[in-house]
Amino acid sequence: MTAHSTLGLLLPAILMISGCQSTSAQPLAALSKHTSPAAKQEIQQAIVKLKGGVAPGLADDVFEKTDVLLLEKTQAKDRQGLPVMGREFELASQFQLQLRGEVCGLFYGKTGAFEPLTQLECIPKAGKQ
């Protein structure tokens, strides 16, 4: 058997195996079963790590009803507390709670980065009761 024919037999097998592995780790949209104060703090830290800036304020039930979190920049206000006139062109930052295999984590679409979360119990979005 020549090296070329051996490669021809092995290549499809390698591609099939690698295809199966990548399919099993496909990200799934996820929800939190219960967001504890420790989990909420870990989410805030993950957002700072992924995006930078300061930790955002989050609802106590973050990710319990939806898998997506949008964060908008605070609008500038004048001395009377009224919004300064002008347009905001910066889009909201979008994060998604995902399950990748058994790992629950936060995905930041702008950079493609994923930060695992250990304090949060996630379930697939379709499985929320």
ChimeraX attribute file (.defattr): number of C-alpha atoms within 10 A of each C-alpha:
attribute: neighborCount
match mode: 1-to-1
recipient: residues
	/A:1	5
	/A:2	7
	/A:3	7
	/A:4	8
	/A:5	9
	/A:6	10
	/A:7	11
	/A:8	11
	/A:9	10
	/A:10	11
	/A:11	11
	/A:12	11
	/A:13	12
	/A:14	10
	/A:15	11
	/A:16	11
	/A:17	11
	/A:18	11
	/A:19	11
	/A:20	10
	/A:21	11
	/A:22	9
	/A:23	10
	/A:24	10
	/A:25	13
	/A:26	12
	/A:27	17
	/A:28	18
	/A:29	20
	/A:30	28
	/A:31	28
	/A:32	24
	/A:33	17
	/A:34	16
	/A:35	21
	/A:36	16
	/A:37	12
	/A:38	12
	/A:39	19
	/A:40	21
	/A:41	17
	/A:42	17
	/A:43	27
	/A:44	17
	/A:45	18
	/A:46	21
	/A:47	22
	/A:48	14
	/A:49	14
	/A:50	20
	/A:51	16
	/A:52	10
	/A:53	9
	/A:54	11
	/A:55	15
	/A:56	15
	/A:57	10
	/A:58	14
	/A:59	10
	/A:60	13
	/A:61	15
	/A:62	20
	/A:63	24
	/A:64	18
	/A:65	13
	/A:66	15
	/A:67	19
	/A:68	17
	/A:69	17
	/A:70	10
	/A:71	14
	/A:72	12
	/A:73	11
	/A:74	8
	/A:75	12
	/A:76	12
	/A:77	11
	/A:78	9
	/A:79	7
	/A:80	6
	/A:81	8
	/A:82	10
	/A:83	12
	/A:84	11
	/A:85	10
	/A:86	8
	/A:87	7
	/A:88	10
	/A:89	6
	/A:90	8
	/A:91	10
	/A:92	11
	/A:93	15
	/A:94	14
	/A:95	20
	/A:96	21
	/A:97	31
	/A:98	28
	/A:99	23
	/A:100	17
	/A:101	12
	/A:102	9
	/A:103	16
	/A:104	27
	/A:105	24
	/A:106	23
	/A:107	24
	/A:108	20
	/A:109	13
	/A:110	11
	/A:111	9
	/A:112	8
	/A:113	12
	/A:114	19
	/A:115	19
	/A:116	18
	/A:117	19
	/A:118	14
	/A:119	17
	/A:120	22
	/A:121	17
	/A:122	25
	/A:123	21
	/A:124	18
	/A:125	20
	/A:126	10
	/A:127	8
	/A:128	13
	/A:129	6
